[in-house]
Structure formats: structure tokens, C-alpha cells
Amino acid sequence: MNSKDIVYVNGAFVPRAEARISVEDRGFVFGDGVYEVLRVINARPFAAKFHNDRLKRSLEGVRISLAGGASPESLTEIANQLLRDNGLLQGEATIYMQVTRGVATRAHNFPPPDLPPTIYISVARFTPYSEFAQTGAPAITHPDIRWGRCDLKTLNLLPNVLASQTAKERGAFEAMLIRDGVVTEGTKTNFFGVVDGSLRTHPSDTHILPGITRSVLRDLARTVNIDFDETPIRAEEIPRLSELFLTGTTTDVMPVVRLDDKPVGKGKPGELTKKLQRVLAESLASGGD
Ligand SMILES: Cc1ncc(COP(=O)(O)O)c(C=O)c1O
């Protein structure tokens, strides 16, 4: 990140150091907003339609409207301009988009509906996690203390932040969250495990974020005759996991080889995980076509 990078705030393209948002912004005061993160390869946002649809769904879910008939697609156009302005047309980058309910005197209930939302978009150079992708990463288990609408990609990430920090302090890459005895997902990833030969992951309901990588991988997996079983993994099944991996826009398919300081399976990336890593890598390299 460089203070001279150009970012977009409410209609203006400005250097990051000059970007300003009011202290009364409801994103700042209440975390009242939603966001998206997209992966870009050689100027092409990967799975853009999935991200646009999820942003639309998150906005509807928290009842925020984009001003003046703007659409998630128009935000992607702005991001494309930022990629050009910041010299990121070649190689890998990420796009961050955030929409908050706007600037208003602090009150819990909504401000008037004609209040324009705050829209912030930035882009950054991205380098994939190549080492952990090869060797596999350590993870920990952690209680899932989040709210009941984890399917919306909102700014309310404090439980994720706290669990992620605990993972870091214990030398782990990610925390695998457990709610009511069931593995839900990670703080910034979806989790998949192989139990008795079948690939299992939590169903797409209000307890997890419907990950774009999860959706893309489901379609890709079918092309190599692998199916997901959406029967969540129960905590007591963890010792029987022969493979474990996580997925995310910036993590791809990442093997998890140690959980709570114990090896998962043989303690190295499993065959099914490596196969799915390969199909996703090929899809990313071809721009998702
Ligand atoms: C809680 C959570 N789960 C899963 C994911 C993975 O989603 P995606 O594949 O769309 O990046 C993320 C991404 O940020 C996340 O925050």
C-alpha cells in the first residue's frame, strides 16, 4: 500500500493519502455496511458475476441502496479504471469495495432513504501464498461467536478479527470456527474436510458466507468427478479427517496439515486437495473461462 495509490471515494479518484470519510459515516460508527474482495489476473476480475451477485445480495440483506441507480457492475467498472490508474493491468491484484449506509448524525435507526451511501474502492498488488499452498498450513479450532446472518458480507468482523488474531498468536494460519458442535468455516475462508472418503463442507446457509471460491470449486470439482457432500463436519469427527483444506479469493485451495498442533491425516497435503488445487489454479490461469 502506498499513500500515492489512487483510490475511489464517492465519485472522486484521489491519492489514498487525500481520501476522506466523515467521522459520522455509519460504517465507522456502526459497522453499517457491506464489502467485497475480488481477485484480478491480468486486468480480468475473476468470477466477477458471482461477486456482483453476492454484493447485490449483501446490500439487499442489510437494506442499503446504491445511489442514482448505480449497480455492482458499475463498481467493477470503477475498479477497472483504478487498475489502469495504478498500473496494475499486468499480473495479480485484488479489488476491495465497500458500501456503507452513508453519513448521518448517530442514531441506530436508518437515516432518510435519500441519503447517499458511501462508496469506497481500492486496488492492490497481490502475491499468492505459494509456500503454504505447497507444504500445507497449520490451523486451530475456535468457537464461532458470530451473529445469525454470516451469509451477508458485512463490515461487522470483530469475531473474525479476534479469532484470526488468536490463530496468529498460536502460530496458525487460520481458525476453524465451531458452532453448536459443527465446523462452520474460517475467519476469512470456507473449510472442507474428507471423512471416510467423502468430501464434506458446511451447507450454504445463514451460518457461513457463501464463498465465491467455494461455488467456483464446486463446478470445477464436478469436471473431475468430485462432489461435495454438504453434511457439516461435527467436532467429534475431526480426529477422523484424512484431509482438510480451506478456500478463499486470496487463499485459493490451501491444504491444512496440522489442526490444534496435531497432524491432519498423514500431516501433508492430501491427493484430493492437490487435485482441487490444480483445477482451481488452471481456472485462475485461464481467467475462469
Ligand atoms: C467468513 C468468510 N468465509 C469465507 C470466505 C471465502 O469467500 P470467497 O471465496 O468469496 O473469498 C471469506 C472471504 O473473505 C470470509 O470472510
The ligand as an SDF file (V2000), in Angstrom:
LIG
                    3D

 16 16  0  0  0  0  0  0  0  0999 V2000
  -16.0610  -15.5580    6.6970 C   0  0  0  0  0  0  0  0  0  0  0  0
  -15.6180  -15.8870    5.3190 C   0  0  0  0  0  0  0  0  0  0  0  0
  -15.8560  -17.1030    4.8160 N   0  0  0  0  0  0  0  0  0  0  0  0
  -15.4530  -17.4670    3.5850 C   0  0  0  0  0  0  0  0  0  0  0  0
  -14.7520  -16.5780    2.7890 C   0  0  0  0  0  0  0  0  0  0  0  0
  -14.3100  -17.0200    1.4160 C   0  0  0  0  0  0  0  0  0  0  0  0
  -15.0940  -16.3960    0.4280 O   0  0  0  0  0  0  0  0  0  0  0  0
  -14.5270  -16.1060   -1.0170 P   0  0  0  0  0  0  0  0  0  0  0  0
  -14.2110  -17.4280   -1.6160 O   0  0  0  0  0  0  0  0  0  0  0  0
  -15.6630  -15.4250   -1.6960 O   0  0  0  0  0  0  0  0  0  0  0  0
  -13.3320  -15.2370   -0.8620 O   0  0  0  0  0  0  0  0  0  0  0  0
  -14.4850  -15.2900    3.2440 C   0  0  0  0  0  0  0  0  0  0  0  0
  -13.7880  -14.3280    2.4070 C   0  0  0  0  0  0  0  0  0  0  0  0
  -13.4380  -13.2570    2.8110 O   0  0  0  0  0  0  0  0  0  0  0  0
  -14.9340  -14.9240    4.5400 C   0  0  0  0  0  0  0  0  0  0  0  0
  -14.6990  -13.6920    5.0350 O   0  0  0  0  0  0  0  0  0  0  0  0
  1  2  1  0
  2  3  1  0
  2 15  2  0
  3  4  2  0
  4  5  1  0
  5  6  1  0
  5 12  2  0
  6  7  1  0
  7  8  1  0
  8  9  2  0
  8 10  1  0
  8 11  1  0
 12 13  1  0
 12 15  1  0
 13 14  2  0
 15 16  1  0
M  END
$$$$
